[in-house]
Amino acid sequence: MEAPDFFSVSECKGQKTIDGEQVPLVLAPSGGNGCDALVEAIKANRAWVEGKVVANSGLLLRGFDVRDAAEFNAVVEALGWPDIRYVGPAPRTHVHGRVWTANEGPLEEFIYYHHEMVLIKECPEKVILFCEVPPPSGGETPFVPSFRVTERALEEFPDTVEELDARGLRYTFTAPGKNHTGSMRGRGWEDAFGTSDKAEAERRARALGMEVEWLPGCGARTVLGPRKLTRVFPGRKGRRMWFNTVVGMHGKELSSATLADGSEIPAEFVRRCGEIIEEESIQFRWEKGDILILDNLATLHGRRPSLPPRRVLVATCK
């Protein structure tokens, strides 16, 4: 289906063509721009916009002169997708309406590729990112069509992929009590669970599909599993998504990823999958006012190291 008259299909450096689709699909204004006009155009074409997000895995809105968190929030509301509260280790701050800061960890660190809230029972279907202040260098948000990782892993390690999927995975993560913005995984368990009461934190953790082990001092270890290595979601061509965080958590200081029974995942498999993920990544230079809508069920995303200043805001949606 052709783009509505308000939108013009454009291009950006870094796009890839995958199975005949441009990833991401770039939409620019065909005539006048401005946030108010964009909001009205989205409201009038919600089904078309959502269809493009799913078909292309990512949709970049560029050149619409969206200026700040309030205008970005208006775009988020116009899309009509319900809000979903973020649960995870990244330190974040509420900004306006449904808008939060993205991971506030040090800009010089690389945030590894992940599906947002991949290990939680209910994760977002859409992640919407807005560039308020583009960095002078670096700071891209690379993303990866998840099914491509599964396809290539199956080509090289068919038996291992099927074994891990059949046996299931177990993850652990250690969190401090209070927030620590000096770390990209520094969100404290009190903030994550919205309570300082340990019994209530345990109840809320179980509702999210995890258990909590209390550590000496004020820290906590969350335990999640078993989880699948790959998943297939409706409406996405039967593609088998690499819906896990094995590479990002395996053998790290604060986290672990093992088979559900505690057996080790082969290190060479993890290493090579990390290479495949990077090889399949897509990225573009942020421009002020850019809005990137990612299909969170179909894409992993991360953050390249950057020089300051950089301000990218986020909304997560069901």
C-alpha positions as CSV (number, residue, x, y, z in Angstrom):
1,M,0.0,0.0,0.0
2,E,1.3,3.5,-0.9
3,A,2.1,6.0,1.7
4,P,-0.7,8.5,2.6
5,D,-0.3,11.9,0.9
6,F,1.1,13.5,4.0
7,F,4.1,11.2,4.0
8,S,6.9,10.8,1.5
9,V,9.1,7.7,1.5
10,S,12.7,8.8,1.9
11,E,16.1,7.3,2.6
12,C,18.9,7.4,5.2
13,K,22.5,6.3,5.2
14,G,22.7,2.9,6.8
15,Q,19.4,1.5,5.6
16,K,19.4,-2.2,4.5
17,T,17.1,-4.1,2.2
18,I,15.9,-7.3,3.8
19,D,13.5,-9.6,2.1
20,G,12.5,-6.8,-0.2
21,E,11.8,-4.3,2.6
22,Q,13.7,-1.2,3.5
23,V,14.9,-1.3,7.1
24,P,14.2,1.1,8.6
25,L,11.4,2.6,6.4
26,V,12.0,6.3,6.4
27,L,9.1,8.7,6.2
28,A,9.5,12.5,5.6
29,P,6.8,15.2,5.2
30,S,5.6,15.5,1.6
31,G,4.7,19.1,2.1
32,G,4.3,21.1,5.3
33,N,5.8,19.8,8.5
34,G,5.4,20.4,12.2
35,C,4.3,18.3,15.1
36,D,0.6,19.2,15.0
37,A,0.3,18.1,11.4
38,L,2.2,14.9,12.1
39,V,-0.1,14.1,15.0
40,E,-3.2,14.5,12.9
41,A,-1.7,12.4,10.0
42,I,-0.9,9.6,12.4
43,K,-4.4,9.6,13.9
44,A,-5.9,9.4,10.4
45,N,-3.6,6.6,9.4
46,R,-2.9,4.5,12.5
47,A,-3.4,1.1,10.9
48,W,-1.2,2.0,8.0
49,V,1.6,3.2,10.3
50,E,1.4,0.1,12.5
51,G,1.5,-2.1,9.5
52,K,4.7,-0.5,8.3
53,V,6.3,-0.8,11.7
54,V,5.6,-4.6,11.6
55,A,6.4,-5.1,7.9
56,N,9.7,-3.1,8.1
57,S,10.7,-3.9,11.7
58,G,11.5,-0.2,12.1
59,L,10.1,3.1,11.0
60,L,12.0,6.4,11.1
61,L,10.1,9.7,11.1
62,R,12.4,12.4,10.0
63,G,12.0,16.1,9.2
64,F,8.7,16.7,11.1
65,D,10.2,19.4,13.5
66,V,9.3,17.6,16.7
67,R,11.1,19.7,19.3
68,D,10.7,18.4,22.8
69,A,9.3,15.8,25.2
70,A,5.8,17.3,25.2
71,E,5.6,17.2,21.4
72,F,7.1,13.7,21.4
73,N,4.5,12.6,23.9
74,A,1.7,14.0,21.6
75,V,3.1,11.7,18.8
76,V,3.1,8.7,21.2
77,E,-0.5,9.4,22.2
78,A,-1.5,9.8,18.6
79,L,-0.3,6.3,17.8
80,G,-2.9,4.9,20.1
81,W,-0.9,2.0,21.6
82,P,-1.3,1.4,25.4
83,D,1.5,2.3,27.8
84,I,3.6,-0.4,29.5
85,R,5.7,0.4,32.5
86,Y,9.4,-0.3,32.1
87,V,10.9,-3.0,34.3
88,G,14.6,-3.6,34.0
89,P,18.1,-2.6,35.2
90,A,18.6,0.7,33.3
91,P,18.5,3.9,35.3
92,R,15.8,6.2,33.8
93,T,13.9,9.4,34.8
94,H,10.4,10.4,34.0
95,V,10.2,13.4,31.7
96,H,6.7,14.1,30.5
97,G,3.5,12.1,30.2
98,R,4.5,8.7,28.8
99,V,8.1,9.8,28.1
100,W,11.2,8.8,30.0
101,T,14.9,9.2,29.5
102,A,16.6,6.3,27.8
103,N,19.3,4.5,29.7
104,E,21.2,7.1,31.7
105,G,24.4,5.0,32.1
106,P,27.7,6.5,31.1
107,L,27.8,7.7,27.4
108,E,31.2,6.2,26.9
109,E,29.8,2.7,27.4
110,F,28.2,0.5,24.8
111,I,24.7,-0.8,25.7
112,Y,24.5,-4.3,24.3
113,Y,21.8,-5.4,21.9
114,H,18.5,-6.5,23.5
115,H,14.8,-6.8,23.1
116,E,13.3,-4.4,25.6
117,M,12.1,-6.4,28.7
118,V,12.8,-9.6,26.9
119,L,12.7,-11.7,30.0
120,I,9.6,-10.3,31.6
121,K,6.2,-12.0,31.1
122,E,4.7,-9.0,29.3
123,C,7.1,-7.0,27.3
124,P,6.5,-4.0,25.0
125,E,5.5,-4.6,21.4
126,K,6.8,-1.2,20.3
127,V,9.7,0.9,21.5
128,I,9.6,4.6,20.4
129,L,12.8,6.7,20.6
130,F,13.1,10.4,20.1
131,C,16.3,12.4,19.5
132,E,16.0,15.7,21.4
133,V,19.8,16.4,21.3
134,P,21.9,14.5,18.8
135,P,25.5,13.7,19.9
136,P,28.4,15.4,18.2
137,S,30.0,11.9,17.6
138,G,28.8,8.3,18.0
139,G,25.7,7.6,20.0
140,E,23.8,5.7,17.3
141,T,21.1,3.3,18.3
142,P,21.9,0.2,16.2
143,F,19.3,-2.4,15.8
144,V,19.1,-5.9,14.4
145,P,16.4,-7.9,12.7
146,S,16.1,-10.7,15.2
147,F,15.1,-13.4,12.8
148,R,18.3,-13.0,10.8
149,V,20.3,-14.0,13.9
150,T,18.3,-17.1,14.3
151,E,18.6,-18.0,10.6
152,R,22.4,-17.7,10.7
153,A,22.8,-19.4,14.1
154,L,20.8,-22.3,12.7
155,E,23.1,-22.5,9.7
156,E,26.2,-22.7,11.8
157,F,25.0,-24.4,15.0
158,P,21.7,-26.2,14.3
159,D,22.0,-28.8,17.0
160,T,23.0,-26.3,19.7
161,V,20.1,-23.9,18.8
162,E,17.6,-26.7,19.0
163,E,19.0,-28.1,22.2
164,L,19.0,-24.7,24.0
165,D,15.4,-24.1,22.8
166,A,14.3,-27.5,24.1
167,R,16.0,-27.4,27.4
168,G,15.4,-23.7,28.2
169,L,17.5,-21.0,29.6
170,R,18.1,-19.6,33.1
171,Y,19.3,-16.0,33.9
172,T,20.4,-14.2,37.0
173,F,21.0,-10.5,37.6
174,T,22.4,-8.7,40.6
175,A,20.9,-5.3,41.5
176,P,21.9,-2.7,44.2
177,G,19.3,-1.5,46.6
178,K,19.4,2.1,45.4
179,N,19.9,3.6,42.0
180,H,23.4,4.0,40.7
181,T,23.6,6.1,37.5
182,G,27.3,5.5,37.2
183,S,26.4,2.1,35.7
184,M,24.3,1.4,32.7
185,R,22.7,-1.4,34.8
186,G,22.6,0.6,38.0
187,R,18.8,0.7,38.7
188,G,18.2,-0.4,42.2
189,W,15.6,-3.1,43.1
190,E,13.6,-0.6,45.2
191,D,13.0,1.6,42.1
192,A,12.6,-1.4,39.8
193,F,9.8,-3.0,42.0
194,G,8.4,0.4,43.2
195,T,8.8,-0.6,46.9
196,S,11.4,-0.8,49.7
197,D,9.5,-3.7,51.3
198,K,11.2,-7.0,50.6
199,A,8.1,-9.1,50.9
200,E,6.2,-6.8,48.5
201,A,9.2,-6.8,46.1
202,E,9.1,-10.7,46.1
203,R,5.4,-10.6,45.3
204,R,5.8,-8.2,42.5
205,A,8.8,-10.1,41.2
206,R,6.8,-13.3,41.0
207,A,4.0,-11.5,39.1
208,L,6.7,-10.6,36.5
209,G,8.0,-14.1,36.2
210,M,11.1,-14.0,38.4
211,E,12.3,-14.9,41.9
212,V,14.4,-12.8,44.2
213,E,17.4,-13.9,46.4
214,W,18.5,-11.3,49.0
215,L,22.2,-10.7,49.3
216,P,24.2,-9.5,52.3
217,G,23.8,-5.7,52.5
218,C,21.1,-4.2,50.5
219,G,21.5,-5.9,47.1
220,A,19.3,-8.5,45.4
221,R,19.7,-11.2,42.8
222,T,16.8,-11.9,40.5
223,V,16.5,-15.4,38.9
224,L,14.5,-15.9,35.7
225,G,13.7,-19.1,33.9
226,P,13.2,-21.3,32.2
227,R,13.0,-19.1,29.0
228,K,13.1,-20.0,25.3
229,L,16.0,-19.2,23.0
230,T,13.7,-18.3,20.1
231,R,10.1,-17.3,19.7
232,V,7.6,-16.9,16.8
233,F,5.0,-14.1,17.1
234,P,1.8,-13.7,15.1
235,G,1.8,-11.4,12.1
236,R,5.5,-11.6,11.4
237,K,5.7,-14.1,8.6
238,G,6.4,-17.1,10.9
239,R,9.9,-15.8,11.5
240,R,11.8,-17.3,14.4
241,M,13.0,-14.4,16.5
242,W,16.3,-14.5,18.5
243,F,14.3,-13.6,21.7
244,N,16.9,-14.0,24.4
245,T,19.7,-12.1,26.1
246,V,22.3,-14.9,26.2
247,V,25.1,-12.9,24.6
248,G,24.5,-9.8,26.7
249,M,24.3,-11.7,30.1
250,H,26.5,-14.8,29.6
251,G,29.6,-14.7,31.9
252,K,29.3,-11.1,33.0
253,E,30.2,-9.6,36.4
254,L,26.6,-8.9,37.5
255,S,24.7,-11.4,35.4
256,S,24.7,-15.0,34.1
257,A,23.0,-17.0,31.4
258,T,23.0,-20.8,31.6
259,L,20.8,-23.7,30.6
260,A,17.8,-24.1,32.9
261,D,19.5,-26.9,34.8
262,G,22.6,-24.7,35.4
263,S,24.7,-26.3,32.7
264,E,27.0,-24.0,30.9
265,I,26.2,-22.7,27.4
266,P,29.2,-23.4,25.0
267,A,31.4,-20.3,25.0
268,E,32.2,-20.6,21.3
269,F,28.5,-20.5,20.5
270,V,28.0,-17.4,22.5
271,R,31.0,-15.7,21.0
272,R,30.0,-16.5,17.4
273,C,26.4,-15.4,18.0
274,G,27.8,-12.1,19.2
275,E,29.6,-11.7,16.0
276,I,26.5,-12.5,14.0
277,I,24.4,-9.9,15.8
278,E,27.0,-7.2,15.1
279,E,27.3,-8.2,11.5
280,E,23.5,-7.9,11.0
281,S,23.2,-4.6,12.8
282,I,21.7,-1.5,11.1
283,Q,22.4,2.1,12.2
284,F,22.1,5.7,11.2
285,R,23.2,9.1,12.6
286,W,20.7,10.7,14.8
287,E,19.3,14.0,13.7
288,K,17.4,16.4,16.0
289,G,13.7,15.6,15.9
290,D,14.1,12.0,14.7
291,I,11.5,9.5,15.9
292,L,12.4,5.8,15.5
293,I,9.6,3.3,16.1
294,L,10.9,-0.3,16.6
295,D,9.0,-3.5,16.5
296,N,10.3,-4.8,19.8
297,L,9.2,-8.4,19.0
298,A,11.3,-8.4,15.9
299,T,14.4,-6.2,16.7
300,L,17.2,-6.1,19.2
301,H,18.6,-2.6,19.8
302,G,21.6,-1.1,21.6
303,R,23.5,2.2,22.0
304,R,27.0,3.1,20.6
305,P,29.4,5.0,22.8
306,S,29.2,8.8,22.2
307,L,30.5,12.2,23.2
308,P,28.2,14.4,25.2
309,P,25.7,15.9,24.9
310,R,23.2,13.3,23.8
311,R,19.6,13.2,24.8
312,V,17.3,10.4,23.5
313,L,13.9,9.9,25.1
314,V,11.8,6.8,25.0
315,A,8.2,5.5,25.3
316,T,7.3,1.8,25.6
317,C,4.0,0.5,24.4
318,K,1.9,-2.7,24.4
